[in-house]
Amino acid sequence: MTSPDYASDPTLALAQALIRQASVTPDDAGCQAMLAARLKPLGFNCQRLPFGDVENLWATRGDAAPRFVFAGHTDVVPTGPAAQWTHPPFGGLIIDGMLHGRGAADMKGSIAAFITACERFLARYPELQGSLGLLITSDEEGRAIHGTVKVIEHLEAAGQKFRYCLVGEPSSTRQIGDIIKNGRRGSLGAVLTVKGIQGHVAYPHLAKNPIHLSMAALHDLSHQEWDAGNDSFPPTTLQISNINSGTGATNVIPGELEAVFNLRFSTELDVETIQLRVAAILARHELDYDIEWTVNGLPFLTEEGDLVAAAQAAVQEICGYPAELSTSGGTSDGRFIAPTGAQVIELGPLNATIHRIDEQVSTEDLITLSKVYERIMERLLVTGQS
């Protein structure tokens, strides 16, 4: 049954309302209009920035430096089979101290905490030593080509800068706020097509089997030591995610093999160096091939400074334990924001159930997270706070 202790909490009520909008990427399903309705009475100027089929919201209050920005996404991944969920995926139910539903952790819970933190903060400090912003997209879980990346291009062209950005990605692992992401590895994808000669399996001397030709090269790629990492990043890794070849017939040597792989790389490497090293391995095995590269994101790192210090201090004060810095995990929209020169961190709920059936988040955690966000703003935008 619904917990009476939390039923009227503003953060939970807003998170429930957002979860009940079936905003499967890239459909915002009205979530951003709901957020704008909460922000406008606080003095925010709310701009719709639609690109392609994606809704984006850029909301600002004031223009003074430094500007602190919350960044997040209203889109969610598909639910998978709804019948396998214990509770309706878009029900937003609170049961036994847990908020259930797609997006509860990733990341409608964080967005609700953004809003309520701003409401309390501005009620206490209507005059800021700086300004506030929210950058909300509905294209993070999808192709990510008409969302944050386009908003940043728009803001850069207009000369709108900000110093601090907190992305509400679910960074926590064991308890709320225990991990703060202050960087991410780069992501470089490749589709490798190895060319052979199709033929009959009984006459292999008349054919060239691309599967046989590729095996040693793929082994070398997957076992290559790319770097040793550094103090902030683990070593670069390459993972082969798909191999496809053959006609479906058992007596035909295929003419091509397609292998898909991805590298998650540290600041020790750049894209060009990786591509040259891959080319050298393929050349050593004398393969006839084509390769298509996709740069999904470059590595970034926010050094320990004002934003990191404020976030760590806020977690210590509100939660009572230290927050560890990490650059682990996949990509996030922080990769589009960091190149502007802004300090970028990620801080949000526990990530144990994101993208899974029965996604859920602790109601107490969301209430705590909103308090942490409020304290971070105090430390960065209020004179005399430390």
N, C-alpha and C positions, 0 to 999 in steps of 0.2 A: 504494500500500500504506500501511498505518497507520504513522505516524511513531513510531519507538521512543523518540524523545526526549520526547514528550509523552503517551505512552499512559497513564502512571501519574499524571499531574498531577491533583490533586483537583478543580480548577476545570473542567478539560476533561471529566473523568469524569462529574461531575454535570451539566454542560451536555449531554453525550451522552445521559444517562439521561432528562433532561427532554425533549429533542428526540424521543426515541423514544416519548413519549406523544403520541398524535394529538389534542391538545387544541384542536381547531378551535372558535373562539368560539361559544357561551359555555361549552363543555365543558372543565372543568379536567382531566379524565381522570386524576385521581390525583396530579397534580403537587404540589399543596399539601400533601397527606399526606406526600409524599416530603420536602418542605422541613421540615415540622414534625418529622419523625423526625430530621433533622439538627440542628434548633434546640433541641429539648427537652433533650438532654444538655448544652447550653451554659447551661442555666438559664432559657431562655425559657418564658414562659407563652403557649401557643398556643391562640387562640380561633378556632373556626369561626364565621363570620358569614354564613350563607347568606341571600340575598334573592332572591325569585323563583326562577329557574332558575340562579342564579349563585352560585358558591362564592367566598368571600372569607376570607382569613387575616389575623388581627391578632395578631402575636407581639411580646411585650414582655419585656425583661429589666431589672428595676428600675423605680422610679417617680421617681427624682430628676431635677430639672432641671439642665442642659438635656437634653432628649431628642432624639436623632438618629434619624431614620427613613429606611430605604430603602423606596422604593415601586416596584412593578412589576406586570406582568401575565403570567400563565401561558397565556392564550389566544393563539392565532395565527390569521391569516387563512387561508382555504382555499388549498390548494396549486395550484389550477388543474390542467391535465392532467398527471397523474403521469408519463405516458410521455414528456413533454417534458423531464423532469428528467434531468440527467446521472447523478445518484446518487439513490437513494430519498429522497423528501422527509422521511420520518420515520426514516431510517436512522441519523442522527447519526454519519456516517463521518468520520474524519480521514484526509485524503489530501493529501500534498505540503504539509503545514503549514496546511491549511485545514479547518475544521469545517463540514460541509455539512448542510443540513436546514432545514425551515421552523421559524423561531424562533431560528435560530443568532444572528442579529443583533438580532432584534426579538421578544422580548427575553429568551429563556431563557439566553443567554450572560451577560447582565448579572446575572440572578438567581443563577446559579451563582457569579459573582464576588462578589455580596453575601455569600453563605453562607460561602465560603471565607475572605473577608476577615474576617468576624466570628469564624470559628474561630481564625485565627491571632492576631487582635487580642486576643481574650479569653484565649487561652493566655498571652499576654504581660502583659495588664493585667486581671486578674480583678476588681479594684476600680476602678470608674470614677468620674470627676467628672461624673456625669450618668447617662443610661440610654439603652438602644437599643430600636428597634422596627423591625418590617417590616410593611408594608401591601401585601398581594398580592391581586390580583383576577383573575377570569377573564372580565371584561366590558369590556376596554378597546378591543378590536378590533371589538366589536359595537355594540349600542345604547347602551352606557355609562350605563344607567339603574339597574342593580341592583348596580353594582360600587363603585368608590371613592367616588362621590357618596353612596351609602347608608352606607358605612362611616364617612365623615366626619360625616354627620348623627348616626349612632349615637355616635361619640366626642364630638362637641360636646354632645349631650344628657347624656352621662355626665361632662362636665367634664374629659375627657382631652385635654390639649394637648401639642403638641411644637413645639420652636423651629426645628429644622432638618429639611429633607426633601430627599433626593437621589433623583430619578426616573431609572431606568436606561435611558431612551429612547436609541436610537442617534443621538447628537448629532455624532459625529466625521465629518469629510468627507475629509481627505487622509491623516491619520495619527491614531492613537489619542489622544484627549484634546485635539485641537487646537481643538475648539469646545465651549464650555460654554453651554448655553441658560439664561439667567437671566430669561427671561420668554417670553411667547407673545402673539401677536395674538389679539383676539377673533374669534369666528366667528358671523355672523348670517345665517341662511338665509331665503329667501322663496319662496313659490309664488304667482305672480301669474296670475290668471285674468281675461282681457280678454273682455268680452261683446260680441258682434255680433248680427247677424240672419242666420240661414241662408237660402240661396236658390239659385237656378239661376244658373250663371255667365253665361248669355245675357241675364239680366235683373238686372244689378248694381244698378240704381236701386231695386229692390225689396228689396235686402239690405244688410247692413253687414258688410264683410269685416274681421274682427278682426286678420288678419295685416297688411293694409294700414294699419289704424289704429294698430297697435302699433310699427311699424318705427321711426318717428322717436323715440318714447319710449324704446324699448330702446337705440337708438343713444345717446341722451342719458344714460341710466343708465350705460351701459358706458364712456362717455367723460367722465363727471363727475370733476372733481378734488375729492376729498372732503376732503383735508387734505395738508399737506406732510410729515407724519411728524414725528419729533423725534430727539433724539440716540440714543434707544434703539430706535426703531421706524421701519420704512420707511413711506411713504405708504399710506393705506388704498386697497384695490382692490376692485372689483366684477367678478365673472365670471359670465356666463350659462352655465349648464351643460346646459340642456335646453330645447328649444322643441317644443311638440306642438300640432298643430291639424289639422283636416280629418277627413272621414269615410272616406277611402280611395277615394272616387269622384273622377274628374277633372272632373266637371261640376257639383260642388256647392260653393258658397261656405260655409265653415264658420261655425258659430254661436259658437264660442269658441276662444280661444288660451290655452294654458297655458305660462308661462315660469318656469323655476326658476333662481334666481341666488343667489349667496353673496357676502357682504362679509367680508374679513379686515381688521379695523380696529384702529387703534392707540389708545393712551390719550388721544389728542387728541379722540376722539369717544366718545359714549355711545349706547346703543341707541335711546333716544327721539329724539335729534337725527337719527340716520340715518333713522329711520322718517318723521319729519316732512319731511326733505328729499326722500325718495323720493315721498311723497305729493304734494309740491309739483310735482315733475316730471310725475307722472301727471296731476295736475289741469291743468297747463299744456297738456297734449295732449288734454284733455277726454275722457278715457277712462272708460267704464263698466266697473268692475272690482271684484274681490274680491282680497284679499291675506292670506295666512297666513304669520306670522313664526315662526321657531324660533331661540331663542338657544342656540347650541351651546356657547358659552363666552365669558366676558368676558376682556379683556386683563389680563395681570398682569405685574409687573416686580419682581424682587428686586434691590434696590439693592446696590451694592458694600458688603459688610459681612463678618461673621465667616465665613459659609458660602462666599461667593464667594472670599474671600481664601484660605481653607483649601484649596479645590479648585484654584485657580490655582497655589498654592504646591506642592501635591502633584503636579500634572502637571509642573511645572518640575523638581521634584526627581527624580521617578521616570523621566520621559520625556526630560528635558533640553531642552525647548523651552517657550515660553509658550503658554497657552491663551487664545483669543479669546472674548469674550462675544458672544452673539448672541440675537436673539429671532425668528429666521426659522423657517419651516416651518409645519406644521399645528398642530392642537390636541393636547394630551396630558392625562393625568389631573392634571397640575399645576394645571389650571384649577379643580379642585374643592378643592385643598389650600390654595392661596394665600389665598383669602378668610378662612381661619382666623387669619391673621396670621403663619403660619410662613414662614421663608425657604425658597424652593424653587429648586432648580436641576435641570437634566437633564444627565447625563454618561454616555455609553455608547459602544458600538462604532461602527465606520464604517457609514454608512447607505446605501452604494452599491447593495446588493442587497436591501434590505428590501422585502417584498411581491412580489418577483419570482420567476420560475422560477430555480432554482439559487441560492437564498439561501445565503450562506456568510460566515464570519468567520475572521480569522486566529487560529490557536491562540496565537501569541505575543502578540497583542493582548489576548486574554482573560486570559492570565496577568498581563500588565502592568496591565490594568484592575483586577484584584483587588488588586494592590499599591497602586494609586492610591486605591482605596476604603479600604484599611487605613490609609494615611497620612492621609487626611482625618479619619478617626475619631480618630487620635492627636492631631491638631492641635486638635480640638474638645473631646475628652473626657478628655485626660490632662494633669494639671498639669505645667507646665514645658515643654510641647511648643509649638513655634512654627514 
